[in-house]
Amino acid sequence: MIRHVPNILTLLRIAFIPLIIFCIHIEPENFGRTLAALFFLAASATDFFDGIIARKFSSYSKFGEVLDPIADKLLVSCTILTLLKLNYVDLMPSIIIISRELIISAIREMLAGKKIDLKVTFIAKVKTAMQMAAIFFLILGSKASSIEIIDNLGRLLIWASSLITFYTAILYISNSIKYFKD
């Protein structure tokens, strides 16, 4: 049973996405945003725990290997698009983050056809953690939290994470170019 927990957590992360978006929209200033932020935090935690459990119990599967990064990208991209629609996040970091996710997904898919797997780097894990922290603060916002600096903290973190996101895109692209020379 324990070997299925990482995949269940990954599926749960995807299931949280409509709840997060719905809660942001039902009451975008107070309770809805607070609830959405809590759902987003729970979804982000599933990313952390599915990796720990998979490593500890050696419960790797092809399904989890493929779906886990997709779940992360869906969670981040769908939430950013929702925040963008409501003007809670700036356009440029949103474009950088979503573009990188699409580009790296395409590269990974092309390399999978060649049986090549680019490992996730430590800096990419830092990028994901920063993005998730930024998105959490942007969802919560100062109106829902009554903490004035939350909006600024979220914006600062989203810009910082977009710079790291851009850097990791360059790393992945440069590390994969050698496989596309033929």
Phi and psi in degrees as a GROMACS rama.xvg file:
@    title "Ramachandran Plot"
@    xaxis  label "Phi"
@    yaxis  label "Psi"
@TYPE xy
-61.9481  -27.0699  ILE-2
-69.8432  -17.0597  ARG-3
-90.9266  -13.0904  HIS-4
-58.3005  -44.7051  VAL-5
-57.8607  -40.8722  PRO-6
-68.305  -36.8459  ASN-7
-63.8026  -42.4298  ILE-8
-63.9935  -38.911  LEU-9
-64.2176  -44.286  THR-10
-64.4463  -36.6081  LEU-11
-63.3814  -38.3532  LEU-12
-59.4607  -42.0158  ARG-13
-67.6803  -39.5546  ILE-14
-64.6027  -27.9914  ALA-15
-68.8543  -25.0903  PHE-16
-56.9995  -53.0074  ILE-17
-63.3449  -32.6053  PRO-18
-63.932  -43.5609  LEU-19
-61.2388  -49.539  ILE-20
-63.9878  -43.3493  ILE-21
-59.7847  -46.6034  PHE-22
-65.5767  -35.8981  CYS-23
-62.5828  -37.1348  ILE-24
-83.0449  -28.3683  HIS-25
-67.5112  -37.1171  ILE-26
-152.286  86.5732  GLU-27
-70.1333  -1.51957  PRO-28
-108.223  -27.8477  GLU-29
-132.922  -102.746  ASN-30
-56.6284  -42.4033  PHE-31
-59.8555  -42.8694  GLY-32
-68.3338  -39.1503  ARG-33
-62.1456  -46.5305  THR-34
-63.1913  -43.0702  LEU-35
-61.1736  -41.7063  ALA-36
-62.9813  -40.3963  ALA-37
-66.474  -41.4411  LEU-38
-63.0559  -40.9705  PHE-39
-64.4324  -40.9441  PHE-40
-61.4105  -43.7068  LEU-41
-63.4659  -42.9285  ALA-42
-62.664  -41.7333  ALA-43
-63.775  -37.4163  SER-44
-64.3346  -32.8618  ALA-45
-63.0937  -32.526  THR-46
-64.264  -43.2298  ASP-47
-65.4133  -48.9586  PHE-48
-75.716  -30.6797  PHE-49
-65.2244  -35.9155  ASP-50
-67.5842  -43.2943  GLY-51
-62.1087  -47.2632  ILE-52
-65.3504  -42.3669  ILE-53
-60.8794  -43.57  ALA-54
-69.1597  -45.7344  ARG-55
-61.9274  -40.4953  LYS-56
-105.545  10.61  PHE-57
47.5787  44.9341  SER-58
-103.693  67.1125  SER-59
-91.9594  145.623  TYR-60
-144.078  155.094  SER-61
-62.5416  -39.2868  LYS-62
-56.7529  -50.4471  PHE-63
-66.5822  -37.1681  GLY-64
-61.8244  -37.8736  GLU-65
-82.5317  -43.8766  VAL-66
-77.3979  -32.6929  LEU-67
-56.6718  -52.4176  ASP-68
-66.3859  -29.6814  PRO-69
-66.5349  -42.563  ILE-70
-60.4203  -42.2088  ALA-71
-61.2275  -47.0239  ASP-72
-65.596  -39.9734  LYS-73
-63.302  -46.577  LEU-74
-58.8622  -51.2544  LEU-75
-66.2468  -49.6623  VAL-76
-65.745  -47.1634  SER-77
-63.2613  -39.9862  CYS-78
-69.9423  -41.9277  THR-79
-61.733  -42.6931  ILE-80
-61.4313  -38.5822  LEU-81
-65.7856  -44.667  THR-82
-65.8001  -35.1502  LEU-83
-65.33  -43.698  LEU-84
-57.6414  -35.9529  LYS-85
-93.8768  7.20624  LEU-86
61.4354  34.2855  ASN-87
-94.992  -7.08301  TYR-88
-140.526  150.813  VAL-89
-76.9712  152.671  ASP-90
-67.1584  -48.8719  LEU-91
-61.1022  -48.9077  MET-92
-63.909  -31.1877  PRO-93
-63.2476  -44.7252  SER-94
-63.341  -43.97  ILE-95
-60.6263  -47.9847  ILE-96
-65.5832  -49.0879  ILE-97
-67.8582  -39.8859  ILE-98
-61.6964  -44.5596  SER-99
-59.8096  -43.2659  ARG-100
-62.715  -40.8338  GLU-101
-68.0186  -43.5824  LEU-102
-63.1814  -47.3164  ILE-103
-67.1418  -36.5607  ILE-104
-61.3345  -42.5242  SER-105
-64.3609  -43.8974  ALA-106
-61.5854  -46.0938  ILE-107
-60.8991  -39.8831  ARG-108
-65.8955  -43.2924  GLU-109
-63.7245  -40.8071  MET-110
-70.5839  -32.3313  LEU-111
-61.0985  -35.4602  ALA-112
-63.4337  -24.3748  GLY-113
-98.7884  8.92053  LYS-114
62.4193  35.387  LYS-115
-115.873  131.46  ILE-116
-120.163  114.782  ASP-117
-82.2736  120.93  LEU-118
-71.3309  150.03  LYS-119
-72.7059  130.49  VAL-120
-88.4325  163.315  THR-121
-60.5997  -41.3473  PHE-122
-64.959  -31.8314  ILE-123
-68.4245  -34.1805  ALA-124
-68.6478  -38.7425  LYS-125
-62.8021  -42.1695  VAL-126
-57.0122  -47.6398  LYS-127
-62.8873  -44.4321  THR-128
-62.0649  -42.5019  ALA-129
-65.6118  -42.0739  MET-130
-59.9313  -45.4184  GLN-131
-67.1599  -38.4853  MET-132
-64.1754  -44.9978  ALA-133
-60.5432  -46.3114  ALA-134
-64.5745  -40.6339  ILE-135
-56.3541  -49.1662  PHE-136
-66.0794  -37.0627  PHE-137
-67.7847  -37.0955  LEU-138
-66.0821  -50.2128  ILE-139
-60.679  -51.5232  LEU-140
64.1992  165.054  GLY-141
-74.3178  -29.858  SER-142
-69.5591  -41.9364  LYS-143
-75.469  -31.8426  ALA-144
-95.4188  -17.1861  SER-145
63.1915  20.1679  SER-146
-113.488  110.702  ILE-147
-58.4295  -34.427  GLU-148
-83.2083  -4.90179  ILE-149
-57.6895  -44.6325  ILE-150
-60.9638  -45.6657  ASP-151
-65.6695  -39.6952  ASN-152
-63.1202  -44.1292  LEU-153
-61.2233  -44.311  GLY-154
-66.0138  -41.4392  ARG-155
-61.2799  -46.4969  LEU-156
-66.4716  -36.6406  LEU-157
-69.1218  -37.8203  ILE-158
-66.8138  -44.9627  TRP-159
-61.8525  -43.8265  ALA-160
-67.997  -29.9992  SER-161
-68.964  -32.7701  SER-162
-66.8687  -43.5329  LEU-163
-65.8787  -37.4598  ILE-164
-59.7317  -45.7809  THR-165
-61.4246  -43.9781  PHE-166
-60.9545  -44.7551  TYR-167
-67.5251  -30.9701  THR-168
-62.5415  -44.7147  ALA-169
-61.0561  -42.7471  ILE-170
-60.6781  -49.7504  LEU-171
-61.4007  -43.7106  TYR-172
-64.186  -46.3699  ILE-173
-66.2415  -34.1057  SER-174
-74.3314  -20.1911  ASN-175
-99.5438  -15.8758  SER-176
-55.9872  -38.8177  ILE-177
-60.7421  -23.25  LYS-178
-84.2447  -10.3702  TYR-179
-108.735  11.5736  PHE-180
-70.4718  -22.7455  LYS-181
